[in-house]
């Protein structure tokens, strides 16, 4: 059965800017759409797995998540800062000499330290999982989330790939990479400051 409210929620959350989408746009610019596909699949399937586990263990997760929250936030933000540094030092499109796109496993694992992915998974579970649902409902919800997420994140990779041709000049690409790096770093710092203010 199609859950239209859940699909709408997941589409809105998946297509709006966040760490995953910024990285996909940057990867599309630097490596092209085809080489960014494993990154996209890693995000969607990794997030689907995250939703399945969170939804299936919701009651347990809610009791220990607060204790782990600051650690997850700090780990995720440290990783974002590392990615920002890497993005600032990315090279010419198609050269392949200054790095590789984030692969399937790296993108899937990143979901576990991505605050936006956690928020999406927990909110979807709280809002859309039927009362008393079991693992079958959690897996169904996770599959729906994965199917909706993939085309939404693909938009960012396609946009980056289209920008590739406009950024063939070294100075234009360098400027783009610095801007994307600053956006990722600003995202990380905003998340940390928001978390610290909330805990104060």
Number of C-alpha atoms within 10 A of each C-alpha: 4 8 10 9 11 19 18 12 17 21 19 13 17 25 19 14 12 17 23 24 22 21 27 30 27 27 29 27 29 32 26 25 24 12 17 28 21 19 26 29 21 22 29 29 23 23 28 28 22 22 28 24 17 22 28 21 15 18 11 11 15 12 9 10 12 11 10 10 15 15 12 18 19 19 17 23 25 17 17 25 20 15 18 25 17 15 24 19 14 23 19 19 22 13 10 13 10 13 14 13 21 20 17 20 15 15 23 23 15 22 24 18 20 23 22 19 24 20 12 18 23 19 15 21 22 14 11 16 19 11 7 6 11 13 13 11 16 25 18 15 23 27 19 17 27 22 16 22 25 20 16 20 25 24 15 25 30 20 17 25 24 16 19 24 12 11 18 16 12 12 11 12 22 19 13 19 24 18 16 19 26 17 16 25 22 16 19 24 17 13 18 18 12 12 15 11 9 8 8 6
